[in-house]
Amino acid sequence: MTADSSGRSSPESAPEGVSNVSERRPARTPGSEGRSEGVAARTAGRARLLPLYAAGFVTAFGAHSIAASLGAYTGGPHASLLALGVLLAAYDGAEVLLKPVFGALADRIGPRPVLLGGLLAFAAASAAFVLAGSPALVGVARLGQGAAAAAFSPAAGALVARLSPGIRHGRAFGGYGAWKGLGYTLGPLGGGVLITLGGFTLLFGTLAVLALAVAGWALRAVPAAPPLPRTRQTVLALARRLGRGSFLRPTAALAAVTAALAVGVGFLPVAGIDAGLGPLATGGAVSLLAACAALVQPRAGRARDAGRLPDGAGMAAGLGLAAAGLAAAAVLPGAGGIFTAAVLVGVGTGVATPLGFAHLAATTPTERLGQTMGAAEVGRELGDAGGPLVVGMLAAGLSLGAGLAGLAVLLALVAVAVAGAHAPPADTSPGHP
């Protein structure tokens, strides 16, 4: 310290060109450093999850962009409803058969290599169709795409769980579901535009580039998640684990809301036409359903993480809303019934889906996440196929309203069954659900 002319002490002057840091540095408020570190950690966490969300978009957009346009393919010289059915089933059939296999592989070698390999295989299957230049190979290409999606879809789900703290699983899976919902929404429109501009060649070429871009993004941003030590598991032990309520309840909820979603997309337009609505109105109803599902999922996930939405009660509420939506389509006349159904089914799907996946992640040993996610995805695929089948059979024998009401009753029964699901206390560290 030095004294000025008045005798008061003053801070020593700093050397020329160097400011006195102690005078200029603002005082830190208590907790500000911790808050800054928390924000930085959340930002880094989102950066790691975004490529996984994009992988979900790829499988949803790829499946629906092609499926929605296959009618034009079968309308040509290949015209056959049987051919259309085979082409539609190729993608989903490959997923049902192979998702458990690739899920178990993700546990064995780590989910990141399976994710990257699946995305590259998806790009290769899409590019092979472009290079072959034969429209007759569209079924083979879809089979290859479905097999590739069966690899990277459960791997992405396992990585979402492992890279997120347990207290943020709802939010993480809500974002993942929202991106998949965006793919389902944009797929039919985007596929139609691309086919109009350049045929199936342009569509498959775009899918190849998209999958390659996401693979490169994941390679750069997604950290390694090495396989964890596992005890040897017998077939009986696997069956016992997958037979527990902690697996069956959320998987049944996921299958049921997926069935409602598939029926909403497929049968609400039919109900709308029966009610005298035009294509614009029925298409708007389907878009409204998809938009509600995509917008609600992140919010439902955040409510779950904050403790405001318990898993069992939340899944039951989502199923109840979806059941009410199907009942509205069966009972309420005209556009009111159709649009009410679209909102309720979309919101119900958006509530139940992230809670189902978060509950699976919370109740599954970390080293078995890939296997569990693969098995749960099979349940969703079965719901996707089974829901329209149930409604179609009842509609053929009775009426469309009876078919929708019948599925609503099934959803209500599943809601009662899953209401008792309880997740264990969440771990706050990533990779430990």
C-alpha positions as CSV (number, residue, x, y, z in Angstrom):
1,M,0.0,0.0,0.0
2,T,1.2,3.6,-0.7
3,A,0.1,6.9,1.0
4,D,-1.3,9.7,-1.0
5,S,-0.7,13.4,-0.3
6,S,-3.5,13.4,2.3
7,G,-2.0,10.5,4.2
8,R,-4.7,8.0,3.2
9,S,-3.5,4.7,2.1
10,S,-4.4,3.6,-1.5
11,P,-3.9,0.4,-3.4
12,E,-0.5,0.1,-5.1
13,S,-0.6,1.2,-8.6
14,A,-0.2,-1.6,-11.2
15,P,2.6,-1.6,-13.7
16,E,1.8,0.4,-16.8
17,G,-0.5,-1.4,-19.2
18,V,-1.7,-3.9,-16.6
19,S,-5.0,-3.2,-14.9
20,N,-5.6,-3.8,-11.3
21,V,-7.5,-7.1,-11.4
22,S,-8.7,-6.8,-7.8
23,E,-10.4,-3.5,-8.6
24,R,-12.0,-4.5,-11.9
25,R,-13.1,-8.1,-11.4
26,P,-16.7,-8.3,-10.4
27,A,-17.5,-10.1,-7.2
28,R,-18.9,-13.7,-7.7
29,T,-22.3,-14.2,-6.2
30,P,-22.7,-17.3,-4.1
31,G,-23.5,-20.3,-6.3
32,S,-22.8,-18.6,-9.6
33,E,-19.9,-20.8,-10.4
34,G,-21.9,-23.9,-9.7
35,R,-24.8,-22.7,-11.8
36,S,-22.4,-21.9,-14.7
37,E,-20.9,-25.4,-14.5
38,G,-24.4,-26.9,-14.5
39,V,-25.5,-25.0,-17.6
40,A,-22.3,-26.1,-19.3
41,A,-22.9,-29.7,-18.4
42,R,-26.5,-29.6,-19.6
43,T,-25.4,-28.0,-22.9
44,A,-22.7,-30.7,-23.4
45,G,-25.3,-33.4,-22.6
46,R,-27.7,-32.0,-25.2
47,A,-24.9,-32.0,-27.8
48,R,-24.3,-35.7,-27.2
49,L,-28.0,-36.6,-27.4
50,L,-28.9,-34.6,-30.6
51,P,-27.3,-37.1,-33.0
52,L,-29.2,-39.9,-31.3
53,Y,-32.4,-37.9,-31.8
54,A,-31.5,-37.5,-35.4
55,A,-31.1,-41.3,-35.7
56,G,-34.7,-41.7,-34.5
57,F,-35.7,-39.2,-37.1
58,V,-33.9,-41.2,-39.8
59,T,-35.8,-44.5,-39.1
60,A,-39.2,-42.7,-38.8
61,F,-38.7,-40.6,-41.9
62,G,-37.3,-43.4,-43.9
63,A,-40.1,-45.8,-43.0
64,H,-43.0,-43.4,-43.7
65,S,-41.6,-41.5,-46.6
66,I,-41.4,-44.7,-48.6
67,A,-44.5,-46.5,-47.2
68,A,-46.8,-43.5,-48.0
69,S,-45.7,-43.6,-51.6
70,L,-45.7,-47.3,-52.3
71,G,-49.3,-47.1,-53.7
72,A,-47.9,-45.3,-56.7
73,Y,-45.4,-48.1,-57.2
74,T,-48.0,-50.9,-57.1
75,G,-50.3,-48.8,-59.3
76,G,-48.0,-49.4,-62.2
77,P,-47.2,-52.6,-64.0
78,H,-46.6,-54.3,-60.6
79,A,-50.2,-53.6,-59.5
80,S,-51.1,-56.1,-56.7
81,L,-52.5,-55.6,-53.3
82,L,-50.4,-58.6,-52.2
83,A,-47.3,-56.9,-53.5
84,L,-48.2,-53.7,-51.6
85,G,-48.7,-55.7,-48.4
86,V,-45.3,-57.4,-48.8
87,L,-43.5,-54.2,-49.5
88,L,-45.1,-52.5,-46.4
89,A,-44.3,-55.5,-44.2
90,A,-40.6,-55.8,-45.3
91,Y,-39.3,-52.9,-43.2
92,D,-41.3,-53.7,-40.0
93,G,-40.8,-57.4,-40.4
94,A,-37.0,-57.0,-40.4
95,E,-37.3,-54.8,-37.3
96,V,-39.4,-57.2,-35.4
97,L,-37.0,-60.1,-36.1
98,L,-33.7,-58.3,-35.6
99,K,-34.2,-55.7,-32.9
100,P,-33.7,-58.1,-30.0
101,V,-30.6,-59.5,-31.8
102,F,-28.9,-56.1,-32.3
103,G,-30.0,-55.0,-28.8
104,A,-28.1,-57.9,-27.3
105,L,-25.2,-57.1,-29.6
106,A,-25.1,-53.5,-28.3
107,D,-24.8,-54.8,-24.8
108,R,-21.9,-57.2,-25.8
109,I,-19.8,-54.7,-27.8
110,G,-21.2,-51.4,-26.8
111,P,-24.1,-49.4,-28.3
112,R,-22.0,-46.9,-30.2
113,P,-20.5,-49.3,-32.8
114,V,-24.0,-50.8,-33.4
115,L,-25.4,-47.3,-33.9
116,L,-22.8,-46.3,-36.4
117,G,-22.9,-49.6,-38.2
118,G,-26.6,-49.5,-38.5
119,L,-26.6,-46.0,-39.9
120,L,-23.9,-46.9,-42.4
121,A,-25.9,-50.0,-43.4
122,F,-29.0,-47.9,-43.9
123,A,-27.1,-45.6,-46.2
124,A,-25.6,-48.5,-48.1
125,A,-29.1,-50.1,-48.6
126,S,-30.5,-46.8,-49.8
127,A,-27.5,-46.1,-52.1
128,A,-27.7,-49.7,-53.5
129,F,-31.2,-49.0,-54.8
130,V,-30.0,-45.9,-56.5
131,L,-27.0,-47.6,-58.1
132,A,-29.1,-50.6,-59.2
133,G,-31.6,-48.4,-61.1
134,S,-34.3,-51.0,-61.0
135,P,-37.7,-50.2,-59.4
136,A,-38.3,-53.9,-58.9
137,L,-35.7,-53.9,-56.1
138,V,-37.6,-51.5,-53.9
139,G,-38.6,-54.4,-51.6
140,V,-35.1,-55.6,-51.2
141,A,-34.0,-52.1,-50.4
142,R,-36.7,-51.7,-47.8
143,L,-35.7,-55.1,-46.3
144,G,-32.1,-53.8,-46.0
145,Q,-33.2,-50.5,-44.5
146,G,-35.4,-52.3,-41.9
147,A,-32.5,-54.6,-40.9
148,A,-30.3,-51.5,-40.5
149,A,-32.9,-49.7,-38.5
150,A,-33.2,-52.7,-36.3
151,A,-29.5,-52.2,-35.4
152,F,-29.3,-48.4,-34.8
153,S,-32.8,-47.9,-33.2
154,P,-32.3,-49.9,-30.0
155,A,-28.7,-48.8,-29.8
156,A,-29.8,-45.2,-29.9
157,G,-32.3,-45.9,-27.1
158,A,-29.6,-47.5,-25.0
159,L,-27.3,-44.6,-25.5
160,V,-30.0,-42.0,-24.6
161,A,-30.4,-43.8,-21.3
162,R,-26.6,-44.3,-20.7
163,L,-25.7,-40.7,-21.5
164,S,-28.4,-39.1,-19.4
165,P,-28.6,-38.9,-15.6
166,G,-31.5,-40.9,-14.2
167,I,-33.2,-37.7,-13.1
168,R,-33.3,-36.5,-16.7
169,H,-34.5,-39.8,-18.4
170,G,-38.0,-38.5,-19.0
171,R,-36.7,-35.3,-20.7
172,A,-34.2,-37.2,-22.8
173,F,-36.7,-39.8,-24.1
174,G,-39.3,-37.1,-24.6
175,G,-36.9,-35.3,-27.0
176,Y,-36.1,-38.6,-28.7
177,G,-39.8,-39.3,-29.2
178,A,-40.4,-35.8,-30.5
179,W,-37.8,-36.2,-33.2
180,K,-39.2,-39.5,-34.2
181,G,-42.7,-38.0,-34.3
182,L,-41.3,-35.2,-36.5
183,G,-40.0,-38.0,-38.9
184,Y,-43.4,-39.6,-38.9
185,T,-45.1,-36.3,-39.7
186,L,-42.7,-35.1,-42.4
187,G,-42.1,-38.5,-44.0
188,P,-45.3,-38.8,-46.1
189,L,-45.1,-35.2,-47.3
190,G,-41.3,-35.2,-47.8
191,G,-41.4,-38.5,-49.6
192,G,-44.2,-37.3,-51.9
193,V,-42.3,-34.2,-52.8
194,L,-39.0,-36.1,-53.5
195,I,-40.8,-38.7,-55.6
196,T,-42.6,-36.0,-57.6
197,L,-39.3,-34.3,-58.3
198,G,-37.1,-37.3,-59.1
199,G,-38.9,-40.6,-58.4
200,F,-37.8,-43.2,-56.0
201,T,-34.2,-42.7,-57.0
202,L,-34.2,-39.2,-55.5
203,L,-36.0,-40.4,-52.4
204,F,-33.5,-43.3,-51.7
205,G,-30.6,-41.1,-52.6
206,T,-31.7,-38.5,-50.1
207,L,-32.1,-41.1,-47.4
208,A,-28.6,-42.4,-48.1
209,V,-27.1,-38.9,-47.7
210,L,-29.2,-38.3,-44.6
211,A,-28.1,-41.5,-42.9
212,L,-24.4,-40.8,-43.8
213,A,-24.7,-37.2,-42.4
214,V,-26.2,-38.5,-39.1
215,A,-23.5,-41.2,-38.9
216,G,-20.8,-38.6,-39.3
217,W,-22.5,-36.4,-36.6
218,A,-22.7,-39.3,-34.2
219,L,-19.1,-40.3,-34.8
220,R,-18.0,-36.8,-33.9
221,A,-20.4,-36.0,-31.0
222,V,-21.5,-39.3,-29.3
223,P,-18.8,-40.5,-26.8
224,A,-17.8,-44.1,-26.5
225,A,-20.0,-46.2,-24.2
226,P,-18.0,-49.3,-23.7
227,P,-19.7,-52.6,-22.8
228,L,-20.2,-53.1,-19.1
229,P,-19.3,-56.3,-17.1
230,R,-22.2,-58.7,-17.3
231,T,-23.0,-62.0,-15.5
232,R,-23.8,-64.9,-17.7
233,Q,-27.5,-65.0,-18.5
234,T,-29.4,-68.1,-19.3
235,V,-32.5,-68.2,-21.5
236,L,-34.6,-68.9,-18.4
237,A,-33.1,-65.9,-16.7
238,L,-33.9,-63.7,-19.7
239,A,-37.4,-65.0,-19.8
240,R,-37.8,-64.3,-16.1
241,R,-36.5,-60.8,-16.4
242,L,-38.7,-59.9,-19.4
243,G,-41.7,-61.5,-17.6
244,R,-41.5,-59.0,-14.7
245,G,-44.0,-56.2,-14.3
246,S,-41.2,-53.7,-14.6
247,F,-40.8,-54.7,-18.3
248,L,-44.3,-55.9,-19.2
249,R,-46.2,-52.8,-17.9
250,P,-44.2,-50.1,-19.8
251,T,-43.9,-52.3,-22.9
252,A,-47.7,-53.0,-22.9
253,A,-48.2,-49.2,-22.6
254,L,-45.9,-48.5,-25.5
255,A,-47.5,-51.2,-27.7
256,A,-51.0,-49.9,-26.9
257,V,-50.3,-46.2,-27.6
258,T,-48.5,-47.2,-30.8
259,A,-51.5,-49.1,-31.8
260,A,-53.7,-46.1,-31.1
261,L,-51.3,-43.9,-33.1
262,A,-51.3,-46.3,-36.1
263,V,-55.1,-46.5,-36.0
264,G,-55.4,-42.8,-35.8
265,V,-53.1,-42.3,-38.9
266,G,-54.8,-45.1,-40.8
267,F,-58.5,-45.0,-39.9
268,L,-59.3,-41.4,-38.9
269,P,-59.1,-40.4,-42.6
270,V,-61.6,-43.2,-43.4
271,A,-63.9,-42.0,-40.6
272,G,-63.6,-38.5,-41.9
273,I,-64.5,-39.5,-45.4
274,D,-67.5,-41.4,-44.1
275,A,-68.5,-38.1,-42.2
276,G,-68.3,-36.1,-45.5
277,L,-64.9,-34.5,-44.9
278,G,-62.5,-33.9,-47.8
279,P,-58.8,-34.9,-48.2
280,L,-57.6,-31.6,-46.9
281,A,-59.6,-31.9,-43.6
282,T,-58.6,-35.6,-43.1
283,G,-55.0,-34.9,-43.8
284,G,-55.1,-31.9,-41.4
285,A,-56.5,-34.2,-38.7
286,V,-53.6,-36.7,-39.1
287,S,-51.1,-33.8,-39.0
288,L,-52.7,-32.5,-35.9
289,L,-52.4,-35.9,-34.2
290,A,-48.7,-36.1,-35.1
291,A,-48.0,-32.6,-34.0
292,C,-49.7,-33.1,-30.6
293,A,-47.7,-36.2,-30.0
294,A,-44.4,-34.5,-30.9
295,L,-45.1,-31.4,-28.9
296,V,-46.3,-33.1,-25.7
297,Q,-43.5,-35.7,-25.3
298,P,-40.7,-33.3,-24.1
299,R,-43.1,-31.6,-21.7
300,A,-44.3,-34.9,-20.3
301,G,-40.7,-36.0,-19.9
302,R,-39.8,-32.9,-18.0
303,A,-42.9,-33.3,-15.7
304,R,-41.8,-36.9,-15.0
305,D,-38.3,-35.8,-14.1
306,A,-39.6,-33.1,-11.8
307,G,-41.7,-35.6,-9.9
308,R,-45.0,-34.2,-11.0
309,L,-46.0,-37.1,-13.3
310,P,-45.4,-40.6,-11.8
311,D,-44.7,-43.4,-14.3
312,G,-47.7,-45.6,-13.6
313,A,-50.2,-42.8,-13.3
314,G,-48.8,-41.0,-16.3
315,M,-48.8,-44.0,-18.6
316,A,-52.4,-44.8,-17.4
317,A,-53.5,-41.2,-18.1
318,G,-51.9,-41.2,-21.6
319,L,-53.7,-44.5,-22.4
320,G,-56.9,-43.1,-21.1
321,L,-56.7,-40.0,-23.2
322,A,-55.9,-42.2,-26.3
323,A,-58.9,-44.4,-25.5
324,A,-61.1,-41.4,-25.1
325,G,-60.0,-40.1,-28.5
326,L,-60.8,-43.4,-30.2
327,A,-64.2,-43.4,-28.5
328,A,-64.8,-39.8,-29.6
329,A,-64.2,-40.9,-33.2
330,A,-66.6,-43.7,-32.8
331,V,-69.4,-41.7,-31.2
332,L,-69.2,-38.0,-32.0
333,P,-70.4,-37.0,-35.5
334,G,-68.7,-35.0,-38.2
335,A,-65.5,-33.0,-38.0
336,G,-65.8,-32.5,-34.2
337,G,-65.4,-36.2,-33.5
338,I,-62.4,-36.5,-35.9
339,F,-60.5,-33.5,-34.7
340,T,-61.3,-34.3,-31.0
341,A,-59.9,-37.8,-31.6
342,A,-56.8,-36.5,-33.3
343,V,-56.0,-34.2,-30.3
344,L,-56.7,-36.8,-27.6
345,V,-54.8,-39.7,-29.3
346,G,-51.9,-37.4,-30.0
347,V,-51.7,-36.0,-26.5
348,G,-52.2,-39.5,-25.0
349,T,-49.4,-40.9,-27.1
350,G,-47.2,-38.0,-26.2
351,V,-47.7,-38.5,-22.5
352,A,-47.3,-42.3,-22.3
353,T,-44.4,-42.8,-24.7
354,P,-41.5,-41.0,-22.9
355,L,-42.7,-42.3,-19.5
356,G,-42.7,-45.9,-20.8
357,F,-39.1,-45.7,-22.1
358,A,-37.9,-43.8,-19.0
359,H,-39.5,-46.5,-16.8
360,L,-37.7,-49.2,-18.8
361,A,-34.4,-47.3,-18.4
362,A,-34.9,-46.8,-14.7
363,T,-35.7,-50.5,-14.0
364,T,-33.1,-52.2,-16.3
365,P,-29.5,-53.0,-15.3
366,T,-27.3,-50.7,-17.3
367,E,-25.4,-53.6,-18.9
368,R,-28.7,-55.0,-20.3
369,L,-30.2,-51.7,-21.7
370,G,-29.7,-52.7,-25.4
371,Q,-31.4,-56.0,-24.9
372,T,-34.3,-54.4,-23.1
373,M,-34.8,-51.6,-25.5
374,G,-34.7,-54.0,-28.4
375,A,-37.3,-56.2,-26.8
376,A,-39.5,-53.2,-26.0
377,E,-39.3,-52.0,-29.6
378,V,-40.6,-55.3,-30.7
379,G,-43.6,-54.6,-28.5
380,R,-44.1,-51.3,-30.2
381,E,-43.9,-52.9,-33.7
382,L,-46.5,-55.5,-32.7
383,G,-48.8,-52.7,-31.5
384,D,-48.2,-50.8,-34.8
385,A,-49.4,-53.9,-36.7
386,G,-51.9,-55.2,-34.3
387,G,-53.9,-52.1,-33.7
388,P,-55.0,-51.6,-37.3
389,L,-55.6,-55.4,-37.6
390,V,-58.0,-55.4,-34.6
391,V,-59.9,-52.3,-35.9
392,G,-60.0,-53.7,-39.4
393,M,-61.4,-57.1,-38.3
394,L,-64.1,-55.5,-36.1
395,A,-64.9,-53.0,-38.8
396,A,-65.3,-55.8,-41.4
397,G,-67.7,-57.7,-39.2
398,L,-69.6,-54.8,-37.6
399,S,-68.7,-51.2,-38.4
400,L,-65.8,-48.8,-38.2
401,G,-67.2,-47.2,-35.1
402,A,-67.3,-50.6,-33.4
403,G,-63.7,-51.2,-34.4
404,L,-62.6,-47.9,-32.9
405,A,-64.6,-48.5,-29.8
406,G,-63.2,-52.0,-29.4
407,L,-59.6,-50.8,-29.5
408,A,-60.6,-48.0,-27.0
409,V,-61.8,-50.7,-24.5
410,L,-58.5,-52.6,-24.9
411,L,-56.5,-49.4,-24.2
412,A,-58.6,-48.8,-21.1
413,L,-57.8,-52.3,-19.9
414,V,-54.1,-51.7,-20.4
415,A,-54.3,-48.4,-18.6
416,V,-55.7,-50.2,-15.5
417,A,-52.9,-52.8,-15.7
418,V,-50.1,-50.3,-15.9
419,A,-51.4,-47.8,-13.3
420,G,-49.4,-49.5,-10.5
421,A,-46.0,-49.1,-12.1
422,H,-43.5,-47.4,-9.8
423,A,-39.9,-46.5,-10.8
424,P,-37.1,-46.7,-8.2
425,P,-35.4,-43.5,-7.0
426,A,-33.4,-42.0,-9.9
427,D,-29.6,-41.9,-9.8
428,T,-28.2,-38.5,-10.7
429,S,-25.1,-39.8,-12.6
430,P,-25.1,-40.5,-16.3
431,G,-25.2,-44.2,-17.3
432,H,-26.8,-45.4,-14.1
433,P,-30.5,-45.6,-14.5
